[in-house]
Amino acid sequence: MKTKLFMKFPPHVTNTPVTYQLVKKFDLKFNILKAEIDYNLVGIILYDIEGEAGNISDAMDYVRSLGIECDMAPSGIVVSETLCNDCGLCTSVCAINALSISGPDWKLNYDAGKCIGCNQCIPVCPTRAITHGLYEELGA
C-alpha cells in the first residue's frame, strides 16, 4: 500500500524522533514531501509512505498515542473552479505536471494523483484559486 500521510505536531512533541520510529518499528518506506517543524512550537509534515496496510494503520495509532494529529491525505491542494481564470501561471511551477493546460478548451487540469503537496502553485496564483486543501481539511 502507498499513501500520503499528514501529521500535525503539538509543541511538546517537536523533538520526538517520529520518522526514525516509523522506519524501525513499522518497516515503512517513506519520502518526506514537506516539513515545517519549529522546535517547541508546532510542526507539520507530509510523507509519501509505502508499506503493508496493517503496518501503516499501526504506525498511525502509534503517532496518535504521542499526541500527534495524523491522517491519510489524498491531495495537497484544492483548485476552485469559480476563482480560477485558467491563466496557467501555476503550471509553470508544477514540476511533476499535476497542473496542466492544453487545447482545445485551454482549461486548467488538476491531477490529484500526481500532486505531491509541495504547494509551489499557491503563491503564484493571482486569483487565489489554489489553496491548502489538505491543511484546511485537517485543521492545520
TORPA-4810 file (N, C-alpha, C, O; in nm, 3 decimals):
<nodes>
NODE_1_0.085_-0.118_0.000_0.000_0.000_0.000_0.090_0.123_0.000_0.194_0.126_0.066_M
NODE_2_0.047_0.225_-0.075_0.119_0.352_-0.079_0.018_0.464_-0.057_-0.088_0.465_-0.120_K
NODE_3_0.051_0.558_0.031_-0.040_0.667_0.062_0.038_0.789_0.107_0.159_0.781_0.133_T
NODE_4_-0.031_0.899_0.117_0.028_1.019_0.174_-0.024_1.030_0.317_-0.142_1.005_0.344_K
NODE_5_0.064_1.067_0.408_0.030_1.077_0.548_0.067_1.215_0.598_0.182_1.259_0.585_L
NODE_6_-0.030_1.285_0.656_-0.009_1.420_0.706_-0.011_1.416_0.859_-0.098_1.353_0.919_F
NODE_7_0.086_1.484_0.921_0.091_1.491_1.067_0.105_1.635_1.112_0.173_1.717_1.050_M
NODE_8_0.037_1.665_1.222_0.047_1.797_1.285_0.095_1.776_1.428_0.027_1.714_1.510_K
NODE_9_0.214_1.827_1.458_0.279_1.806_1.587_0.246_1.918_1.685_0.255_2.035_1.649_F
NODE_10_0.206_1.885_1.808_0.194_1.988_1.911_0.334_2.024_1.962_0.429_1.948_1.940_P
NODE_11_0.348_2.137_2.030_0.481_2.183_2.073_0.562_2.081_2.152_0.683_2.070_2.130_P
NODE_12_0.501_2.007_2.242_0.576_1.916_2.328_0.629_1.791_2.257_0.700_1.711_2.318_H
NODE_13_0.595_1.772_2.130_0.638_1.654_2.058_0.734_1.686_1.943_0.780_1.596_1.873_V
NODE_14_0.766_1.813_1.923_0.850_1.851_1.809_0.993_1.797_1.818_1.066_1.798_1.718_T
NODE_15_1.035_1.750_1.935_1.169_1.694_1.948_1.170_1.541_1.952_1.272_1.481_1.985_N
NODE_16_1.059_1.478_1.920_1.047_1.332_1.922_1.089_1.274_1.787_1.047_1.326_1.683_T
NODE_17_1.172_1.170_1.784_1.219_1.112_1.657_1.115_1.021_1.591_1.135_0.900_1.580_P
NODE_18_1.007_1.080_1.548_0.895_1.005_1.491_0.935_0.932_1.363_0.902_0.814_1.345_V
NODE_19_1.004_1.000_1.274_1.043_0.940_1.147_1.126_0.813_1.169_1.104_0.711_1.104_T
NODE_20_1.219_0.820_1.259_1.303_0.705_1.293_1.217_0.588_1.340_1.238_0.474_1.299_Y
NODE_21_1.121_0.616_1.427_1.035_0.511_1.480_0.947_0.449_1.372_0.921_0.328_1.375_Q
NODE_22_0.902_0.529_1.276_0.820_0.475_1.167_0.897_0.373_1.085_0.842_0.273_1.040_L
NODE_23_1.025_0.399_1.065_1.108_0.305_0.991_1.139_0.183_1.075_1.120_0.070_1.031_V
NODE_24_1.185_0.205_1.197_1.233_0.096_1.283_1.121_0.004_1.331_1.131_-0.119_1.319_K
NODE_25_1.015_0.063_1.385_0.908_-0.019_1.444_0.809_-0.075_1.343_0.754_-0.184_1.363_K
NODE_26_0.786_-0.002_1.232_0.676_-0.039_1.144_0.719_-0.076_1.003_0.635_-0.101_0.916_F
NODE_27_0.850_-0.079_0.978_0.904_-0.123_0.850_0.841_-0.049_0.732_0.798_-0.111_0.635_D
NODE_28_0.835_0.084_0.742_0.776_0.166_0.637_0.884_0.233_0.554_0.989_0.273_0.606_L
NODE_29_0.857_0.246_0.426_0.942_0.324_0.336_0.871_0.457_0.316_0.749_0.461_0.301_K
NODE_30_0.946_0.565_0.316_0.880_0.693_0.301_0.969_0.796_0.237_1.092_0.783_0.231_F
NODE_31_0.905_0.900_0.189_0.970_1.016_0.135_0.905_1.137_0.203_0.782_1.148_0.205_N
NODE_32_0.984_1.226_0.256_0.929_1.347_0.317_0.901_1.446_0.205_0.994_1.492_0.138_I
NODE_33_0.774_1.478_0.184_0.734_1.569_0.077_0.736_1.714_0.123_0.767_1.804_0.044_L
NODE_34_0.703_1.737_0.249_0.701_1.872_0.303_0.714_1.863_0.454_0.653_1.777_0.517_K
NODE_35_0.795_1.952_0.510_0.811_1.954_0.655_0.834_2.097_0.701_0.915_2.170_0.645_A
NODE_36_0.761_2.136_0.804_0.779_2.265_0.870_0.768_2.239_1.020_0.658_2.229_1.074_E
NODE_37_0.882_2.229_1.086_0.880_2.198_1.229_0.962_2.304_1.303_1.081_2.322_1.276_I
NODE_38_0.897_2.372_1.394_0.963_2.471_1.478_0.972_2.413_1.618_0.871_2.390_1.684_D
NODE_39_1.094_2.390_1.662_1.118_2.328_1.792_1.041_2.399_1.903_1.050_2.521_1.918_Y
NODE_40_0.966_2.322_1.980_0.884_2.369_2.091_0.770_2.464_2.051_0.715_2.534_2.136_N
NODE_41_0.735_2.467_1.924_0.622_2.548_1.881_0.515_2.460_1.817_0.417_2.423_1.882_L
NODE_42_0.535_2.426_1.694_0.438_2.344_1.622_0.509_2.284_1.501_0.614_2.333_1.460_V
NODE_43_0.453_2.180_1.446_0.513_2.120_1.328_0.411_2.051_1.241_0.311_1.998_1.290_G
NODE_44_0.439_2.052_1.111_0.359_1.973_1.017_0.456_1.897_0.928_0.566_1.945_0.898_I
NODE_45_0.414_1.780_0.886_0.496_1.701_0.795_0.404_1.620_0.705_0.301_1.569_0.748_I
NODE_46_0.444_1.611_0.579_0.370_1.532_0.481_0.464_1.426_0.427_0.568_1.458_0.368_L
NODE_47_0.428_1.300_0.447_0.506_1.186_0.400_0.435_1.119_0.283_0.312_1.120_0.275_Y
NODE_48_0.513_1.062_0.194_0.464_0.964_0.099_0.511_0.832_0.156_0.632_0.804_0.156_D
NODE_49_0.420_0.748_0.205_0.456_0.627_0.280_0.415_0.503_0.202_0.310_0.498_0.139_I
NODE_50_0.502_0.402_0.209_0.473_0.274_0.146_0.502_0.162_0.246_0.604_0.162_0.314_E
NODE_51_0.409_0.068_0.254_0.425_-0.046_0.344_0.297_-0.126_0.348_0.200_-0.094_0.278_G
NODE_52_0.296_-0.229_0.430_0.175_-0.309_0.445_0.067_-0.226_0.514_0.097_-0.147_0.604_E
NODE_53_-0.057_-0.244_0.472_-0.169_-0.166_0.525_-0.176_-0.175_0.677_-0.201_-0.075_0.743_A
NODE_54_-0.156_-0.294_0.733_-0.160_-0.311_0.878_-0.050_-0.233_0.948_-0.072_-0.177_1.056_G
NODE_55_0.068_-0.229_0.888_0.179_-0.153_0.946_0.151_-0.004_0.944_0.183_0.068_1.039_N
NODE_56_0.091_0.044_0.835_0.057_0.186_0.826_-0.048_0.220_0.930_-0.038_0.324_0.996_I
NODE_57_-0.147_0.135_0.947_-0.251_0.157_1.048_-0.191_0.157_1.189_-0.225_0.243_1.270_S
NODE_58_-0.103_0.062_1.217_-0.038_0.057_1.349_0.050_0.180_1.371_0.055_0.233_1.482_D
NODE_59_0.118_0.225_1.266_0.202_0.344_1.278_0.117_0.467_1.308_0.155_0.551_1.389_A
NODE_60_0.002_0.477_1.244_-0.088_0.590_1.270_-0.138_0.587_1.414_-0.146_0.691_1.478_M
NODE_61_-0.170_0.469_1.466_-0.212_0.457_1.606_-0.100_0.500_1.699_-0.124_0.570_1.797_D
NODE_62_0.023_0.458_1.668_0.139_0.496_1.749_0.158_0.648_1.750_0.178_0.708_1.856_Y
NODE_63_0.152_0.708_1.633_0.170_0.853_1.622_0.062_0.927_1.699_0.090_1.025_1.768_V
NODE_64_-0.060_0.880_1.689_-0.171_0.943_1.763_-0.152_0.928_1.914_-0.190_1.016_1.991_R
NODE_65_-0.094_0.815_1.957_-0.070_0.795_2.100_0.031_0.895_2.156_0.036_0.919_2.277_S
NODE_66_0.112_0.953_2.068_0.208_1.056_2.109_0.144_1.194_2.116_0.207_1.290_2.161_L
NODE_67_0.019_1.204_2.073_-0.050_1.333_2.073_-0.038_1.408_1.942_-0.067_1.527_1.934_G
NODE_68_0.005_1.337_1.837_0.021_1.397_1.705_-0.104_1.369_1.622_-0.148_1.254_1.612_I
NODE_69_-0.161_1.474_1.563_-0.273_1.455_1.471_-0.219_1.390_1.345_-0.114_1.429_1.295_E
NODE_70_-0.290_1.292_1.293_-0.239_1.215_1.181_-0.356_1.165_1.096_-0.455_1.116_1.150_C
NODE_71_-0.342_1.177_0.964_-0.446_1.126_0.876_-0.387_1.100_0.738_-0.289_1.162_0.699_D
NODE_72_-0.448_1.008_0.665_-0.409_0.986_0.526_-0.459_1.104_0.445_-0.566_1.160_0.471_M
NODE_73_-0.380_1.142_0.346_-0.411_1.261_0.269_-0.413_1.232_0.119_-0.312_1.190_0.063_A
NODE_74_-0.527_1.253_0.055_-0.534_1.224_-0.087_-0.470_1.329_-0.176_-0.435_1.300_-0.290_P
NODE_75_-0.454_1.452_-0.127_-0.406_1.560_-0.212_-0.355_1.675_-0.129_-0.391_1.689_-0.012_S
NODE_76_-0.272_1.757_-0.189_-0.217_1.870_-0.118_-0.286_2.001_-0.145_-0.269_2.096_-0.068_G
NODE_77_-0.364_2.011_-0.251_-0.426_2.138_-0.286_-0.571_2.118_-0.327_-0.617_2.007_-0.355_I
NODE_78_-0.642_2.230_-0.331_-0.777_2.234_-0.387_-0.779_2.350_-0.486_-0.730_2.459_-0.455_V
NODE_79_-0.833_2.327_-0.604_-0.844_2.432_-0.705_-0.991_2.470_-0.718_-1.075_2.386_-0.750_V
NODE_80_-1.021_2.597_-0.693_-1.158_2.648_-0.706_-1.187_2.680_-0.852_-1.125_2.768_-0.911_S
NODE_81_-1.282_2.608_-0.909_-1.318_2.633_-1.049_-1.383_2.770_-1.067_-1.374_2.828_-1.175_E
NODE_82_-1.447_2.821_-0.964_-1.511_2.952_-0.976_-1.410_3.067_-0.970_-1.432_3.171_-1.032_T
NODE_83_-1.300_3.049_-0.897_-1.199_3.154_-0.888_-1.092_3.145_-0.997_-1.032_3.246_-1.034_L
NODE_84_-1.067_3.026_-1.048_-0.961_3.005_-1.147_-0.998_3.070_-1.280_-1.109_3.052_-1.331_C
NODE_85_-0.903_3.147_-1.337_-0.926_3.208_-1.468_-0.844_3.139_-1.577_-0.832_3.191_-1.688_N
NODE_86_-0.786_3.023_-1.545_-0.711_2.941_-1.640_-0.593_3.015_-1.702_-0.564_2.998_-1.821_D
NODE_87_-0.525_3.097_-1.621_-0.412_3.174_-1.672_-0.287_3.089_-1.695_-0.204_3.121_-1.780_C
NODE_88_-0.274_2.979_-1.620_-0.163_2.888_-1.639_-0.037_2.918_-1.561_0.061_2.845_-1.574_G
NODE_89_-0.035_3.023_-1.481_0.085_3.053_-1.402_0.125_2.937_-1.313_0.243_2.909_-1.297_L
NODE_90_0.029_2.870_-1.256_0.058_2.757_-1.167_0.128_2.643_-1.239_0.208_2.572_-1.178_C
NODE_91_0.100_2.626_-1.367_0.162_2.517_-1.441_0.312_2.538_-1.458_0.386_2.441_-1.475_T
NODE_92_0.356_2.662_-1.454_0.499_2.691_-1.472_0.583_2.649_-1.351_0.704_2.631_-1.364_S
NODE_93_0.521_2.633_-1.234_0.596_2.592_-1.114_0.567_2.448_-1.072_0.624_2.399_-0.975_V
NODE_94_0.479_2.382_-1.143_0.443_2.243_-1.110_0.537_2.148_-1.183_0.514_2.113_-1.299_C
NODE_95_0.643_2.108_-1.115_0.749_2.027_-1.175_0.703_1.886_-1.214_0.765_1.824_-1.301_A
NODE_96_0.598_1.836_-1.153_0.555_1.699_-1.181_0.429_1.694_-1.268_0.371_1.587_-1.288_I
NODE_97_0.387_1.810_-1.317_0.274_1.822_-1.410_0.141_1.776_-1.353_0.058_1.720_-1.426_N
NODE_98_0.120_1.799_-1.225_-0.013_1.773_-1.168_-0.111_1.881_-1.215_-0.232_1.858_-1.219_A
NODE_99_-0.058_1.997_-1.249_-0.137_2.106_-1.306_-0.094_2.125_-1.450_0.025_2.137_-1.479_L
NODE_100_-0.190_2.128_-1.541_-0.158_2.144_-1.682_-0.271_2.214_-1.755_-0.386_2.216_-1.710_S
NODE_101_-0.236_2.272_-1.868_-0.335_2.335_-1.956_-0.306_2.286_-2.097_-0.191_2.284_-2.141_I
NODE_102_-0.412_2.246_-2.167_-0.393_2.204_-2.306_-0.521_2.229_-2.385_-0.630_2.242_-2.327_S
NODE_103_-0.507_2.235_-2.515_-0.621_2.258_-2.603_-0.708_2.135_-2.613_-0.664_2.028_-2.570_G
NODE_104_-0.823_2.143_-2.667_-0.875_2.259_-2.737_-0.943_2.363_-2.647_-0.965_2.475_-2.691_P
NODE_105_-0.976_2.329_-2.522_-1.050_2.424_-2.437_-0.960_2.516_-2.355_-1.008_2.618_-2.306_D
NODE_106_-0.832_2.483_-2.340_-0.735_2.563_-2.265_-0.781_2.591_-2.123_-0.767_2.703_-2.073_W
NODE_107_-0.836_2.490_-2.059_-0.878_2.497_-1.919_-0.773_2.429_-1.832_-0.704_2.337_-1.877_K
NODE_108_-0.761_2.474_-1.707_-0.668_2.414_-1.614_-0.714_2.274_-1.577_-0.831_2.252_-1.546_L
NODE_109_-0.622_2.179_-1.582_-0.649_2.042_-1.540_-0.564_2.011_-1.419_-0.445_2.041_-1.416_N
NODE_110_-0.625_1.951_-1.318_-0.554_1.914_-1.195_-0.565_1.764_-1.175_-0.675_1.709_-1.167_Y
NODE_111_-0.449_1.697_-1.167_-0.444_1.554_-1.144_-0.399_1.530_-1.000_-0.279_1.532_-0.971_D
NODE_112_-0.493_1.509_-0.909_-0.464_1.493_-0.766_-0.373_1.373_-0.740_-0.298_1.372_-0.643_A
NODE_113_-0.380_1.272_-0.825_-0.295_1.154_-0.808_-0.147_1.183_-0.827_-0.063_1.114_-0.770_G
NODE_114_-0.115_1.284_-0.905_0.024_1.323_-0.927_0.074_1.421_-0.821_0.194_1.427_-0.794_K
NODE_115_-0.016_1.498_-0.762_0.021_1.606_-0.670_0.096_1.552_-0.548_0.051_1.457_-0.483_C
NODE_116_0.211_1.612_-0.518_0.290_1.571_-0.402_0.275_1.667_-0.285_0.339_1.649_-0.181_I
NODE_117_0.192_1.769_-0.300_0.168_1.862_-0.190_0.281_1.959_-0.164_0.297_2.005_-0.051_G
NODE_118_0.359_1.992_-0.266_0.470_2.087_-0.246_0.420_2.229_-0.230_0.489_2.313_-0.172_C
NODE_119_0.301_2.258_-0.280_0.234_2.387_-0.267_0.305_2.504_-0.335_0.280_2.619_-0.300_N
NODE_120_0.391_2.476_-0.431_0.459_2.583_-0.505_0.361_2.664_-0.589_0.388_2.779_-0.622_Q
NODE_121_0.249_2.606_-0.623_0.149_2.672_-0.706_0.068_2.777_-0.630_0.016_2.871_-0.691_C
NODE_122_0.056_2.763_-0.501_-0.032_2.850_-0.423_0.009_2.997_-0.430_-0.076_3.081_-0.459_I
NODE_123_0.136_3.032_-0.405_0.169_3.175_-0.405_0.169_3.240_-0.543_0.162_3.363_-0.552_P
NODE_124_0.176_3.162_-0.652_0.178_3.224_-0.785_0.039_3.246_-0.842_0.025_3.315_-0.944_V
NODE_125_-0.063_3.192_-0.781_-0.200_3.205_-0.833_-0.252_3.347_-0.806_-0.271_3.385_-0.690_C
NODE_126_-0.276_3.426_-0.912_-0.318_3.565_-0.892_-0.461_3.580_-0.838_-0.494_3.683_-0.781_P
NODE_127_-0.544_3.478_-0.856_-0.682_3.488_-0.809_-0.706_3.412_-0.680_-0.818_3.407_-0.630_T
NODE_128_-0.600_3.351_-0.625_-0.608_3.270_-0.503_-0.707_3.154_-0.516_-0.778_3.118_-0.423_R
NODE_129_-0.708_3.098_-0.635_-0.797_2.985_-0.662_-0.741_2.854_-0.608_-0.814_2.756_-0.595_A
NODE_130_-0.612_2.852_-0.577_-0.548_2.731_-0.526_-0.520_2.749_-0.378_-0.457_2.847_-0.337_I
NODE_131_-0.567_2.655_-0.298_-0.550_2.664_-0.153_-0.493_2.535_-0.096_-0.485_2.434_-0.165_T
NODE_132_-0.454_2.541_0.030_-0.403_2.425_0.104_-0.520_2.337_0.144_-0.555_2.332_0.262_H
NODE_133_-0.580_2.269_0.052_-0.696_2.184_0.083_-0.666_2.081_0.190_-0.750_2.055_0.277_G
NODE_134_-0.550_2.022_0.185_-0.511_1.922_0.284_-0.505_1.982_0.423_-0.557_1.923_0.518_L
NODE_135_-0.442_2.096_0.437_-0.426_2.159_0.565_-0.559_2.207_0.622_-0.584_2.196_0.742_Y
NODE_136_-0.644_2.260_0.535_-0.777_2.305_0.580_-0.859_2.186_0.628_-0.930_2.196_0.728_E
NODE_137_-0.849_2.075_0.557_-0.925_1.955_0.592_-0.886_1.905_0.730_-0.971_1.858_0.806_E
NODE_138_-0.758_1.915_0.763_-0.709_1.862_0.890_-0.697_1.969_0.997_-0.650_1.939_1.107_L
NODE_139_-0.737_2.091_0.968_-0.734_2.198_1.067_-0.597_2.250_1.098_-0.572_2.298_1.208_G
NODE_140_-0.505_2.241_1.002_-0.368_2.289_1.025_-0.358_2.437_0.995_-0.250_2.495_1.008_A
</nodes>
